[in-house]
Amino acid sequence: MSRRRTVAAASLAALGLVAAAAPAAHAAASPAGVVARHHAAYPTSFALPDGFRPEGIAIGSGPYAYLGSLADGSIYRADLRTGKGKVISQGPGTPTTGVKIDAAGRLFASGGGAGDARVIDTRTGKVLASYQLGSGTTFINDVVLTGDAAWYTDSMSPQPALYKLALGRGGKLPKAAQRLPLSGDFVYDPSGHNANGIARTPDGKGLLIVQSTTGKLFRVDPKTGVARTVDLGGESVVNGDGLLLRGNTLYVVQNRTNAVAVLKVNHKGTSAKLLRRITDPRFDVPTTVAAFKGRLYMPNARFTTTPTPTTPYNVVSVNAR
């Protein structure tokens, strides 16, 4: 794990090679109340509050996962050692989608259709700052931390753009966000979600974004907004949602496909090769992914199930070695 700085992207536990994928299975998730355990006695699945409707997940240096609610924007903290947890920050009544945590314990949250972003102190649950990013047709979907900035995607705006919170000395939050229009190969698709998950390139000089409807991956120059299609060798990551980069390995959650594509990305992030796809019968439309102690953790958003206040939800983990 990288050394602690005042503000940095949350360092995730080192991963080994991902095991070969089991045969594809699109079965419903295991009952939310059932808690299975792996060899280190950490649960391999655990329940979330009924009706929570999870979407984003982040894990910091400690054994805690933070999840955002599509239902009301609340933030839930789960202890990975036990699977138990509680709401630590009551939501504003609008969604929380992608989340990331920095080394100072600040959670950067995307606001979905509300078009906003919030920064939350995970120790107190207090909202430290909020920013209005998009307006009109907008869906602020996911976020990545790059050490000196937080970058957000917008999946619905007809004028494709990324939003940047430029962090000052000591991680000082800015007064306002910056908008970076996307150009180059990225073309808006009106049929569904566009820019969704976001990650850094392996060399740290660019950004990777996935376009859900087309299954394309793009490398974006963070200075100009010019996007170039990543050569996937003819492969597609349609339904691409959350991204997680570890070294040169990129994990792409394909939500309604109920799979995680594992890609080997070149240093500059201009090409990638599909190594395998991870599937599991417990997947029920997983959306985003975080890692801890050699495992991948994913919330089941259950988009194919009509949400109600009593609908069960859970988080599942798979061995990434």
N, C-alpha and C positions, 0 to 999 in steps of 0.2 A: 504494500500500500504506500502511496506517495506521502512524503512528509507533509505535515500539517502547515498550511498557510492560512492567513486570515480569511481569505476567500479563495476558494478553488472549486472546481467541479468535484463532486463527491467521488472519492476513489472507491472502486468496487473490488471485491475479493478476486484474486487471480483465478482464472479458469483454466482447466486442462482441455484436452481434446473432447469434443462432443461425441458421445457414443452413437453408433449407427442407429438411424431412425427405425422405430418399430413400424409395422404396417399401418397405413393411414386408418384413422378411426375418427368418426364424427359423433361419438356417443355423447350423451348429456353428462355434465359434470357429476362427480360423486356427491351424495347428499352433503350439504354444507356443514352439517353437524359432525360428520365423520372425520376424524383426525388420524391420518396415517403418519408413520415416522420412518426416517431413514437411519442409516447406521450411526450418525452422530446424535441421535435422539431428538433431532429437530423435526417438527411436523412437515410432511410433504404436501399437506393440504390443511387449510384451516378456514373456518367460517368468518364471514363479515356480517354486520348487522343486516337483518332482513330489510329489503327495500333500499339498500345503500346504493346500488348501481355503480360499481367501481369502473374506473377507466384508466387512470394513470397510477404508476407505482414508482417509488424511489426508495433506495436503501443507502444509508450513509456508512460510516465506518463502524458503527455499533450494530448489534443484532436487531435492528428495528426497521420495519417497512412502513412507509407512509403512502396512503392511498387517498385519492380524491373521489368525491361523489358527483355523479351526473345529476342526481336527484336534487341536491340543494347546495352543493359546493363544499360540504364539510370535509375535514381532513381527519382520517382515522390512522392511529398508530398501532401497529401490531408487533408484539414481541415474537421474533422468529423462533425463539427457544421453546415457546409454549403455545403459540398460535393465539394467545389472548391479546386483547387490545381495547382501545376506547377512542372516542372522538376527542381530539385535542383542540380543534378549532371549529367552531360552528360556522357553517357556510352562510353566504349572503342570500341564499335562495335561488341563485343561478349556478350553472354547472361548474365543476372543476374537471378538467381533462388531464393533459400531461403535467407531470410534476418532476422536479429535480431538486436535490438537496446539496448545499455546499458545505465546506468544512467548518463553517461557523454556525451550522445548524439552522440556516435559513432555507425555507422551502419556496421555490419559485413555481408558481402555479399558473396554468393556462385557464382561461375563462370561457372557452367554447363559444356559444352563440351570443354571450354577453359582450364579446369583443374585448375583454379586458385581461389583465394579468395582475396577480397579487404576490407579494413577498411576505411570508409568514414566519414568525419566530416559533420553531418547533418546541422550545422549552416552555413558552408561555401561551402559545396559541394566538398571540397578538398579530394583527395585520400591520406590518411595518410600513408598507407602501402599496399603493394600487395605481394602475396605469390603464388608460383607455387606449387600446391599440387600433382595433378595427371599428368600422361603423357600417350601417346598412347591412348588406348581405355579407356576413363574416362568420368565421368559426375558428377561434384561436385554439389550435389543437394540441401542439406539443412544444417542448422547450429543451434546449441543451445548454449546458454551462461550458464556457471555454476558458475560464480563468479570469479574463478581463471583461466578459460580457455574458449576458443571457440572450439567446436567440429563440424567437417564437415563430411557428408556422401558422398560416391562415389557410384553411382547407376550402373555403367557400367564396372568397372574394373574386369577382371577375377581373380585378386588377391584381394579379399575383404579386405577393410581396412577403418578405420576412420582416420581423420587427426586432430591434436590438435595444437592450438595456445596457448601456456602456457603464461599466463599473469604474469608479474612481479609485484613488489611493486608499489602501486599506479596505477595499471592497465597498466604498461609499456608493449608495444607490443614487441614480440620476434623478433629476427633477422630471424628466420626460423621456419617452421612448423615441427611437429613430425608426423611420420606415425605409426599407431597402427594396425597391421594385425588382422583380425577377424578370430577366430577359434571356435572350439566347434560345436554347432548345426547349425551354419550358413553355408549354402551351396550355392555357386554361381549358379544362374539359367540363362543360356544363352538366354532364350526366351524373356527377357525384362528387365525392371528396377528392381534392387535389393534393397540395402539399400537406403531408401528414407527419410521420416520424422524422426526426432530425438528429444527426450525430456529426462529430468531427471526422475529417479524413485522418488516416493514420499518421500523416506528416504534420497534422495540426494546422495546416495552412488553408484548408478549405472546409466546407460544410457539405454533408450528404443529406439529401431529402428524398423521400419516396412519394410518388404520386399514386394514390390508392387505386383509382379507376383504371389507369393505363398499365400499372405494374412496372413502371419505369423508375429507375434510380437516377438521380442527378447530382453532379458535383457543382456547388455554387461558390463563386469567388466572393468572399465576404466584403471585399472592398467595392466591387462593381455591381454585384447582383447577377452577373452573367452565369447562366446555368448550362452545363454541358451534360449530355446523356452519358451515363456510365455504361460501358460495354459489358453486358452480362452474358455474352456468348450465346445469345438467342433465348436465354431464360427470361422468365417474368416473375415478378413478385406482386402480382395483383392482390388486392385487399391488404397491401402493406400498411402497417400501422406503426407501432413503436419500434425504434431502432436502438441497438446497443452495440457499441464498438469496444472490443477488447483486443489490443494489439492490432493485428491485421485481419481479425475475424469480426465480421459484422453479422449480428443476429437481426433478422427482419421478421417481426410477428405478422403473419398473414391471418387477420382476425377471422373472417367468415370461412376461410379455407381450413381453419383449425390446425395450423402448422406454423413452425418457425423455420424460415429459410436460413441456412448457415452459409455465408459467403466468405471467401478469401479475397480481400481487397488489396490492390497494389498500393504502394506507399503514397502516391499522390491522389489516390481515390478516383482514378479515371477508368479503371476496369476492375471486374470482379468475376470470380468463378464460383458457381454453386457447388458446395461440397456435399451437402445432404439436406434433408428436411427432417425436423423433429416433429413427431406426432405423438399423441397420447389420448387414450379413450376418455380421460378426464377433461380434456379441452372442451369448453363450451363458449366459443367466440372469445378467446383471449385477446387482449388489446395491446398491452405494453409489457415491457420486460425489464427486470433489474436482477442483479446477481449478488450472491453472498456464499462464501465457503464452497465454491465449486458447483453451485446450483443456480438455475434460472428460475425466478419467481414471476408468475403472471396472474393478474386478476382475470377471472371469467366474467366478461361483461354481459353475456347471455343476450345479445341483441336479437336473437330469433325467438326469445321468450317475452311475452307481453309483461312489462314491469308493473308490479303492484306494491303496496306498502308491505306485503308479507312475502314477496318473492325472495327466496334464499340466494345468496351469492357467496363466492369463496375465492381463495387464492390457491393455486397449485404450483408445485415446483417439480422440476425434472433435473436429473443428474446431467451435468454438462461436461463430464469427463469421458 
